[in-house]
């Protein structure tokens, strides 16, 4: 299994048994619930990289409620 880390909470945002991710995959972080999606950088076929990118919407919040200082 492989996982991508969340830019918001630092925990696993999305996991894959197949060790592959698709651009745009996902909806919310599996750990904190902050909206985001996978971004795949495949400009160099020798080094394809995938990243979890949180939403840049100013209204986006995680689901950790009062525990999260950033999302209160």
N, C-alpha and C positions, 0 to 999 in steps of 0.2 A: 504494500500500500504506500502511496505517496500523498503528501499534503502540501497545500499552499497556505502560507501564513497571512492572517488578516492584518491590514495596515492600521486597524483601529485597536484591536485587543491583543494582537500578537499570537493568539492561539490559532489552531487549524481552522481555516475558513472553508476549505473544501478538500475532500479526499477522493482518491481514485484507486480502485483495485487494479485497473489496466495500466497505470502509470502514464496515462495520457489525459490531456485536457483540451477542450475546444474553445476557441475565441467566443466570448459572450456567454459561456456556460455559467450557471449559478444564478442566484437571486439574492440570497442573504447568507452571511457568514454562519456556518454550522455552530460556532461557539457562542457568539454574542448577538447574532441576528442583524448586524449592521448591513444595509443593502450594498451589494457589489457584484462584480462579475470577473470572470477570468479574462485576462488579456494575454494573447500569444504573440511573441515576437519571433517571427520565422524569416526574417530578412536574410539570415545566414543559415542555410539548410544544415550546416555542420553543427550548429549550436542553437537549436530551437529552445526558447525559454518561455515559461508560463509564469504569470504573476497574478495575484488577487488584487484587484483595484476597487477600493471602496468608492461609493457614490460621492460625487462632489456637490450634490444637492444640499443647500444650506438647511433644509428641513429634515434631512436624513438623521436618524437616531438608531442606536442599538436597542436591544430589548432587555438590557440589564437594569433599567429604571434608575432608581435613586442611588445605586451602587456606582454608577459611572459618572465621574465628575464632568466629563465633556458633554454628556447627553442630558444633563438635568434640565 
